[in-house]
């Protein structure tokens, strides 16, 4: 299914919401979900201002690949995140993975 997302991404409309992405990636988990997210981003299909709720939907199921997914998605997340928003996005991450997630959001200038 990950390969199908990559092949079909050129035929998918742009400006996808987090809800759209979650539907396209339904059934993909872990690294496969991360690769699907990456394929859609590389094909420039995601909107640039995903809300916290949309990001949480996209991240659902990334498991051990959540940190990588946050890094990949960070440039597409709406700016001005509150501490609560950051907590929701990084939910489940601990230790170095949490630090890497925070750094990715910080480098993308996404939180206050």
C-alpha positions as CSV (number, residue, x, y, z in Angstrom):
1,X,0.0,0.0,0.0
2,X,2.9,2.4,0.7
3,X,4.2,1.9,-2.9
4,X,0.7,2.6,-4.2
5,X,0.5,5.9,-2.3
6,X,3.8,6.9,-3.9
7,X,2.7,5.9,-7.4
8,X,-0.7,7.5,-7.1
9,X,0.4,10.7,-5.3
10,X,0.9,12.5,-8.6
11,X,-2.8,11.9,-9.4
12,X,-4.1,13.1,-6.0
13,X,-5.4,16.7,-5.7
14,X,-3.3,19.1,-3.7
15,X,-4.2,20.9,-0.5
16,X,-5.1,17.7,1.4
17,X,-6.3,18.2,4.9
18,X,-5.2,16.0,7.8
19,X,-8.5,14.1,7.6
20,X,-7.9,13.4,3.9
21,X,-4.4,12.2,4.6
22,X,-5.6,9.9,7.4
23,X,-8.2,8.4,5.0
24,X,-5.5,7.8,2.3
25,X,-3.1,6.2,4.8
26,X,-5.8,4.2,6.5
27,X,-4.4,0.8,7.5
28,X,-0.8,1.9,7.3
29,X,1.2,1.9,10.5
30,X,4.7,2.5,11.7
31,X,7.4,3.1,9.1
32,X,4.9,2.4,6.3
33,X,2.7,5.3,7.5
34,X,5.7,7.5,7.7
35,X,6.7,6.6,4.2
36,X,3.2,7.4,3.0
37,X,3.2,10.8,4.7
38,X,6.6,11.5,3.1
39,X,5.4,10.5,-0.3
40,X,2.4,12.9,-0.1
41,X,4.7,15.7,1.1
42,X,7.3,15.1,-1.6
43,X,4.5,15.3,-4.2
44,X,3.4,18.6,-2.6
45,X,-0.1,17.3,-1.8
46,X,-0.6,18.5,1.8
47,X,-1.9,21.9,2.8
48,X,0.6,24.1,4.5
49,X,-1.4,24.9,7.7
50,X,-2.5,21.6,9.3
51,X,-4.3,22.2,12.6
52,X,-3.2,20.3,15.7
53,X,-6.3,18.0,15.4
54,X,-5.4,17.2,11.8
55,X,-1.7,16.5,12.7
56,X,-2.9,14.1,15.5
57,X,-5.0,12.2,12.9
58,X,-2.1,11.9,10.5
59,X,0.2,10.7,13.3
60,X,-2.1,8.1,14.6
61,X,-0.6,4.7,14.0
62,X,3.0,5.9,13.4
63,X,4.1,4.2,16.5
64,X,7.9,4.1,16.8
65,X,8.1,6.3,13.6
66,X,6.2,9.2,15.3
67,X,9.3,11.3,15.8
68,X,10.2,11.0,12.1
69,X,6.7,11.8,11.1
70,X,6.7,14.9,13.3
71,X,9.9,16.0,11.6
72,X,8.5,15.4,8.1
73,X,5.2,17.1,8.9
74,X,6.6,20.1,10.9
75,X,6.7,22.5,7.9
76,X,3.1,21.8,7.2
77,X,1.8,22.5,10.7
78,X,0.0,25.7,11.4
79,X,2.2,28.1,13.5
80,X,1.6,29.5,16.9
81,X,1.2,26.2,18.7
82,X,0.4,26.4,22.4
83,X,2.1,24.1,24.9
84,X,-1.1,22.0,24.9
85,X,-0.9,21.7,21.1
86,X,2.7,20.5,21.3
87,X,1.7,18.0,24.0
88,X,-1.0,16.6,21.8
89,X,1.3,16.3,18.8
90,X,4.1,14.7,20.8
91,X,1.8,12.5,22.9
92,X,3.5,9.2,23.6
93,X,7.0,10.4,22.9
94,X,9.5,10.2,25.7
95,X,13.2,10.9,26.3
96,X,15.3,11.7,23.3
97,X,12.4,11.1,20.9
98,X,10.4,13.8,22.7
99,X,13.3,16.1,22.6
100,X,13.8,15.5,18.8
101,X,10.1,16.2,18.3
102,X,10.3,19.4,20.2
103,X,13.4,20.4,18.2
104,X,11.6,19.7,14.9
105,X,8.7,22.0,15.9
106,X,11.1,24.6,17.2
107,X,13.2,24.6,14.0
108,X,10.1,25.0,11.9
109,X,9.0,28.0,14.1
110,X,5.7,26.4,15.0
111,X,5.2,27.1,18.7
112,X,5.1,30.2,20.8
